[in-house]
Amino acid sequence: MDENLHSPQRRLIELRIEHADLDSLIDRAVLEPQTDELVLRRLKKRRLMLRDQIASLEAQLEPPEPA
């Protein structure tokens, strides 16, 4: 059971949830006039990093298609 807590599939789900949360946070922050641009840039950078991690993990989990 402990194995499932650290499985790549679970990590992928966690990354997707965090990415969706950041999407929502960024969308709300853009609408607020007093949003700190530095904070917004950092959130967007974190979102991009998560997207790269998700893509990398998906590539590891999905078998390559035959040529």
N, C-alpha and C positions, 0 to 999 in steps of 0.2 A: 504494500500500500504506500509506503514511504517513497517508493520508486515513482509513483504517479505524481507526487508533489514536485518532482524535479524533472519531469519528462519534457522533451522538446515541444510536444504538442501543447502542454500547459503553459510553457514559457511563451509560445506564440500567441495564445489567447490573452495572456497578461499584457503582452506588448500591444496587441490590437486594442485592448481596452484602454490602455494608457494613451495610445495615439488618438483614439476617439475622444477621450477626455480633454486632451490638449486641443484638438480641433474645436471643441465646444468653447473652451476657455479663450482661445484666440479669437473666435468669432465674436464673443461677447466683448472682449477687450478692444477690438477694432471699432466697435460702436460707441465706446465711451470716449468723450473728448479729452479727458485728463489722463489717458493711458500713457505710461512711460514707454517711449520708443525703444529704449535699451531692453527693458523687460520683454517687450513684444518680440524683438529680434531674438532674444534668448529662447523664448518659448518656441518660435518658429524653427530655430536651429535644433532644439531638442526634438521637435516633431519630425524633422528631416532625418535625424539620427535614428529615431525609432523606426521610420519607414525603411531605412537601409537595413536595420537589424531584422525587421520583419521579412524583407525580401531575401536576405541571406538565409534565414532560418527556413523559409519556405523552399528555397532551392535545395537545402540539405534534406528536407523531409520528402520532397517529391522526387521520384526516380526520373532520371533523364529520359527523354523520349528517344527512341531509336531513329537513327538517321535514315 
